[in-house]
Amino acid sequence: MSPKRKWENFPGRNKFYLNGRVIMAKANGVCIFTAVLILSTSALFFAFDCPYLYDHVSPVVPFIAIWFFLFSLGALARAAFIDPGIVPRASLDEAAYIEKHIALETSQSQGFRPPARTRDITVNGQSVKLKYCFTCKIFRPPRASHCSMCDNCVDRFDHHCPWVVLLSEDKGSFVDAVKESPARYPFILGLTGFHSYLVASNQTTNEDIKGTFSSRRGQNNYNPYSKGSVWANCVDVLCAPLRPSLLDLRGFIVPDPSDSAERGQYGSVATNQQPAMPAPISQTMYPAPTNTSVENNDTAEQKKPLIPDTSNHGDTLKQDSDRGLVKLSTV
């Protein structure tokens, strides 16, 4: 049995294709409808309008239209097929560590209510709160928010487009939805101006709607992510390199015997195998040495006292004197 990849056990409501190389939202039918709409209208424009514009206006017009066509498809593919910035959820050990510190702060608080699960950090001189996510069990990074549609925390979260969800629920085309309720969609025409303002001020839709950096929250409240000018903000938002993904979706799940099946997190699997016990140390009987004389000599040497016994030294001299070997008077 081949090991599973991490995207196969990924939490949340995202869908994966091409063996984890493509990540999409749950309502991916709207993306297909949008791509068909762009391709069909562009094909009609290039077939009927471009020849007239090329002859009577300027030969540059078709090339500009081609550039906008490719740019629209590239932006759609980038928004629909790549990781939007999902922040990985905490493992059980990490969640237990955070809960332990939160419980310690709660026990030390003097008020009747437990303290808010927030952390204060400073970004370019501005105080920013990190809020705790009860689903992902982490303190969300700055500018991150939990997407209720994808059920994941997303870094630099902007919004999950509401009209896209509405079209997926109505099961109809864009033209049918406009005919049914035309008053609901005129604001779409103003999205270009609204998002141009967001890019120029280096804000997200979520930050602008909540008034995160509004002066109404305080005179010293300002956007710490602004680069100081409209041009610098546009370059930072539109021309900045793509941030690397924090997910290893195509990595293999490594079995860990210490993890149990209740974890439910990607990156860990349950196992029915018992942890291997260490092999007992065998008691090997080594043969005794054949040279017993060496052993007896070693034993005799070990039995010799380190300090010689002089208690019988006088008796030995007296016996030698009686035999005439030594003179006792000279000793």
C-alpha positions as CSV (number, residue, x, y, z in Angstrom):
1,M,0.0,0.0,0.0
2,S,1.5,3.3,-1.1
3,P,1.7,6.1,1.5
4,K,-0.9,8.9,1.2
5,R,0.0,12.4,0.5
6,K,-0.9,15.2,2.8
7,W,-3.5,16.8,0.6
8,E,-5.5,13.6,0.8
9,N,-5.9,14.2,4.6
10,F,-6.1,18.0,4.5
11,P,-8.7,19.7,6.8
12,G,-11.0,22.3,5.4
13,R,-13.3,22.5,2.5
14,N,-10.8,22.9,-0.4
15,K,-10.7,20.6,-3.4
16,F,-7.5,19.3,-4.9
17,Y,-6.6,18.3,-8.5
18,L,-3.6,17.0,-10.4
19,N,-2.3,15.1,-7.3
20,G,-2.3,18.1,-5.1
21,R,-0.8,20.6,-7.6
22,V,-4.0,22.6,-7.9
23,I,-6.1,23.8,-5.0
24,M,-9.5,25.3,-5.5
25,A,-12.5,26.4,-3.4
26,K,-15.5,24.2,-2.9
27,A,-17.7,26.0,-5.5
28,N,-15.3,25.4,-8.4
29,G,-18.1,25.4,-11.0
30,V,-18.2,29.2,-10.9
31,C,-14.6,29.3,-12.0
32,I,-15.4,27.1,-15.0
33,F,-18.4,29.3,-15.9
34,T,-16.2,32.5,-15.6
35,A,-13.5,30.9,-17.9
36,V,-16.1,29.9,-20.5
37,L,-17.6,33.4,-20.3
38,I,-14.2,35.0,-20.9
39,L,-13.3,32.7,-23.8
40,S,-16.6,33.0,-25.6
41,T,-16.9,36.8,-25.4
42,S,-13.3,37.2,-26.4
43,A,-13.7,34.8,-29.4
44,L,-16.7,36.9,-30.6
45,F,-14.7,40.1,-30.2
46,F,-11.6,38.8,-32.1
47,A,-13.8,37.3,-34.8
48,F,-16.1,40.3,-35.6
49,D,-14.8,43.5,-34.0
50,C,-11.0,43.2,-34.3
51,P,-10.9,43.3,-38.1
52,Y,-12.9,46.5,-38.2
53,L,-10.8,48.1,-35.5
54,Y,-7.6,47.1,-37.1
55,D,-8.6,48.7,-40.4
56,H,-10.4,51.9,-39.3
57,V,-9.0,52.7,-35.9
58,S,-5.4,51.4,-35.3
59,P,-3.5,48.2,-35.8
60,V,-2.5,48.4,-32.1
61,V,-6.1,47.7,-30.8
62,P,-6.1,43.9,-31.4
63,F,-2.7,43.6,-29.6
64,I,-4.0,45.5,-26.6
65,A,-7.1,43.3,-26.6
66,I,-4.9,40.2,-26.7
67,W,-2.9,41.5,-23.8
68,F,-6.0,42.1,-21.7
69,F,-7.3,38.7,-22.7
70,L,-4.2,36.9,-21.5
71,F,-3.9,39.0,-18.4
72,S,-7.5,38.2,-17.4
73,L,-7.0,34.4,-17.9
74,G,-3.7,34.6,-15.9
75,A,-5.3,36.5,-13.1
76,L,-8.2,34.0,-13.0
77,A,-5.9,31.0,-13.0
78,R,-3.7,32.5,-10.3
79,A,-6.7,33.3,-8.1
80,A,-8.4,30.0,-8.6
81,F,-5.6,27.4,-8.8
82,I,-2.9,28.3,-6.3
83,D,-2.7,28.5,-2.5
84,P,-4.2,31.8,-1.3
85,G,-2.0,31.8,1.7
86,I,-3.5,29.1,4.0
87,V,-1.9,29.0,7.4
88,P,-1.4,25.4,8.7
89,R,-3.4,24.4,11.7
90,A,-1.7,23.6,14.9
91,S,-0.8,20.0,15.8
92,L,-2.1,18.5,19.0
93,D,1.1,19.2,20.8
94,E,1.2,22.8,19.7
95,A,-2.5,23.3,20.6
96,A,-1.9,21.8,24.1
97,Y,1.1,24.1,24.6
98,I,-1.0,27.2,23.7
99,E,-4.0,26.1,25.8
100,K,-1.6,25.5,28.8
101,H,-0.4,29.1,28.6
102,I,-3.9,30.5,28.1
103,A,-5.1,28.5,31.2
104,L,-2.2,30.0,33.2
105,E,-3.1,33.5,32.2
106,T,-6.7,32.8,33.0
107,S,-5.8,31.6,36.5
108,Q,-3.7,34.7,37.2
109,S,-6.4,37.1,36.0
110,Q,-8.2,39.2,38.7
111,G,-11.5,39.9,36.8
112,F,-14.6,37.9,36.6
113,R,-14.3,37.2,32.9
114,P,-11.3,35.3,31.4
115,P,-8.9,37.5,29.5
116,A,-9.3,37.9,25.7
117,R,-7.3,35.4,23.7
118,T,-5.2,38.0,21.9
119,R,-1.5,38.9,21.6
120,D,-0.2,42.4,21.0
121,I,2.8,42.9,18.6
122,T,4.3,46.0,17.1
123,V,4.5,46.5,13.3
124,N,6.3,49.6,12.1
125,G,5.5,51.4,15.3
126,Q,1.8,50.4,15.3
127,S,0.2,48.0,17.8
128,V,-1.5,45.1,16.1
129,K,-3.6,42.4,17.8
130,L,-3.2,38.7,17.0
131,K,-6.5,37.0,17.5
132,Y,-6.9,33.3,18.5
133,C,-8.6,31.0,16.1
134,F,-10.7,28.3,17.9
135,T,-10.8,26.2,14.7
136,C,-7.1,26.2,13.7
137,K,-5.9,26.5,17.4
138,I,-3.4,29.2,16.5
139,F,-2.9,32.9,17.0
140,R,-3.5,34.2,13.5
141,P,-0.7,36.2,11.9
142,P,-1.2,39.9,11.2
143,R,-3.7,40.6,8.4
144,A,-4.9,36.9,8.5
145,S,-8.5,35.9,9.0
146,H,-10.5,32.6,9.1
147,C,-12.4,32.0,5.8
148,S,-15.8,30.5,6.6
149,M,-16.2,29.2,3.1
150,C,-12.8,27.4,3.0
151,D,-12.7,26.7,6.7
152,N,-9.0,27.8,6.9
153,C,-7.0,30.7,8.2
154,V,-5.7,32.7,5.2
155,D,-2.8,35.1,5.5
156,R,-3.5,38.6,4.1
157,F,-7.1,37.6,3.8
158,D,-9.1,39.9,1.4
159,H,-12.6,38.4,1.0
160,H,-14.4,35.4,-0.4
161,C,-16.4,37.0,-3.2
162,P,-20.2,36.8,-2.1
163,W,-21.6,37.0,-5.6
164,V,-19.6,33.9,-6.6
165,V,-21.3,32.0,-3.8
166,L,-24.7,33.4,-4.8
167,L,-24.3,32.2,-8.4
168,S,-23.3,28.7,-7.2
169,E,-26.4,28.6,-5.1
170,D,-28.8,29.8,-7.8
171,K,-27.4,27.2,-10.3
172,G,-28.0,29.8,-13.1
173,S,-26.0,31.9,-15.4
174,F,-24.9,35.5,-14.7
175,V,-27.4,36.9,-17.2
176,D,-30.3,35.0,-15.6
177,A,-29.3,36.2,-12.2
178,V,-29.2,39.9,-13.4
179,K,-32.7,39.5,-15.1
180,E,-34.1,38.0,-11.9
181,S,-32.8,40.7,-9.6
182,P,-31.0,43.5,-11.4
183,A,-30.8,45.8,-8.4
184,R,-28.4,43.3,-6.7
185,Y,-25.5,43.6,-9.2
186,P,-24.9,47.3,-10.2
187,F,-22.3,47.6,-7.5
188,I,-20.1,45.1,-9.4
189,L,-19.4,47.8,-11.9
190,G,-17.8,49.8,-9.1
191,L,-15.5,47.0,-8.0
192,T,-12.7,48.3,-10.2
193,G,-12.7,51.7,-8.5
194,F,-13.0,50.2,-5.1
195,H,-10.2,47.7,-5.6
196,S,-8.0,50.5,-7.1
197,Y,-8.5,52.4,-3.9
198,L,-7.5,49.3,-1.9
199,V,-4.3,48.8,-3.9
200,A,-3.4,52.5,-3.7
201,S,-3.8,52.4,0.1
202,N,-2.3,48.9,0.6
203,Q,-5.4,47.6,2.4
204,T,-7.5,44.5,2.1
205,T,-11.3,44.4,1.8
206,N,-11.5,42.9,5.2
207,E,-9.4,45.7,6.8
208,D,-11.3,48.4,5.0
209,I,-14.8,47.1,5.9
210,K,-13.8,46.6,9.6
211,G,-12.1,50.0,9.7
212,T,-8.9,48.4,11.2
213,F,-6.7,51.4,10.3
214,S,-9.5,54.0,10.5
215,S,-8.7,57.3,12.3
216,R,-12.0,56.8,14.2
217,R,-10.3,54.3,16.3
218,G,-7.8,56.8,17.5
219,Q,-5.7,59.7,16.3
220,N,-2.5,57.7,16.4
221,N,-4.1,54.8,14.4
222,Y,-2.6,54.4,10.9
223,N,-1.8,51.7,8.4
224,P,1.5,50.2,9.3
225,Y,1.7,48.4,5.9
226,S,1.5,51.5,3.7
227,K,4.7,52.3,1.9
228,G,4.1,56.0,2.1
229,S,2.9,56.7,-1.5
230,V,0.4,55.5,-4.0
231,W,3.0,54.4,-6.4
232,A,5.0,52.4,-3.8
233,N,1.8,50.7,-2.6
234,C,0.8,49.7,-6.2
235,V,4.3,48.3,-6.8
236,D,4.2,46.4,-3.5
237,V,0.7,44.9,-4.2
238,L,0.9,44.2,-7.9
239,C,4.7,43.6,-8.5
240,A,5.8,41.9,-5.3
241,P,7.0,38.3,-5.8
242,L,4.6,35.4,-5.0
243,R,4.9,34.3,-1.4
244,P,5.9,30.7,-1.0
245,S,3.2,28.3,0.3
246,L,3.3,27.2,3.9
247,L,1.7,23.9,3.0
248,D,3.5,20.8,1.9
249,L,0.5,19.3,0.1
250,R,2.4,16.8,-2.1
251,G,4.5,15.5,0.8
252,F,4.0,12.0,2.1
253,I,2.3,11.3,5.4
254,V,5.0,9.9,7.7
255,P,3.5,7.3,10.2
256,D,4.2,8.1,13.8
257,P,3.5,5.4,16.4
258,S,3.1,8.0,19.1
259,D,0.2,9.6,17.3
260,S,-3.3,8.2,17.6
261,A,-6.2,8.1,15.3
262,E,-8.0,10.9,17.2
263,R,-5.6,13.5,16.0
264,G,-7.4,14.1,12.7
265,Q,-4.6,16.4,11.5
266,Y,-2.9,16.1,8.2
267,G,0.7,14.9,8.6
268,S,-0.1,12.2,11.0
269,V,-1.8,8.8,10.6
270,A,-2.9,6.1,12.9
271,T,-1.1,2.7,13.1
272,N,-2.1,-0.6,14.5
273,Q,1.4,-1.8,15.0
274,Q,2.7,-1.9,18.5
275,P,5.9,-0.1,19.3
276,A,8.9,-2.4,18.9
277,M,10.3,-3.6,22.2
278,P,14.0,-3.6,22.7
279,A,15.6,-7.0,22.2
280,P,16.7,-8.6,25.5
281,I,20.4,-8.8,26.1
282,S,21.6,-12.4,25.7
283,Q,23.6,-13.7,28.6
284,T,26.5,-15.4,26.8
285,M,28.6,-17.8,28.9
286,Y,32.2,-17.4,28.0
287,P,34.5,-20.4,28.5
288,A,36.9,-20.4,31.4
289,P,40.6,-19.9,30.7
290,T,42.6,-23.1,30.4
291,N,45.7,-21.8,32.0
292,T,44.9,-22.3,35.7
293,S,48.4,-21.5,36.8
294,V,48.1,-18.0,35.6
295,E,44.8,-17.6,37.4
296,N,46.3,-19.0,40.7
297,N,49.3,-16.6,40.4
298,D,46.9,-13.7,39.8
299,T,44.8,-14.8,42.8
300,A,47.8,-15.1,45.0
301,E,49.1,-11.7,44.0
302,Q,45.7,-10.2,44.7
303,K,45.7,-11.7,48.2
304,K,49.0,-10.2,49.1
305,P,48.6,-7.2,51.5
306,L,49.7,-3.9,50.3
307,I,51.5,-3.2,53.6
308,P,53.6,-6.2,54.9
309,D,52.8,-7.6,58.3
310,T,55.7,-6.9,60.8
311,S,54.2,-8.5,63.9
312,N,56.3,-11.7,63.6
313,H,59.4,-10.0,62.5
314,G,61.1,-10.3,66.0
315,D,60.5,-14.0,66.3
316,T,62.1,-14.6,62.9
317,L,65.3,-12.8,63.9
318,K,65.5,-14.8,67.1
319,Q,65.3,-18.1,65.3
320,D,68.0,-17.0,62.9
321,S,70.2,-15.9,65.8
322,D,69.9,-19.3,67.5
323,R,71.0,-21.0,64.2
324,G,74.0,-18.7,64.1
325,L,72.9,-17.0,60.9
326,V,72.8,-13.5,62.3
327,K,73.7,-11.9,65.6
328,L,70.8,-10.6,67.4
329,S,72.9,-7.9,69.2
330,T,73.9,-6.4,65.9
331,V,70.3,-6.0,64.6
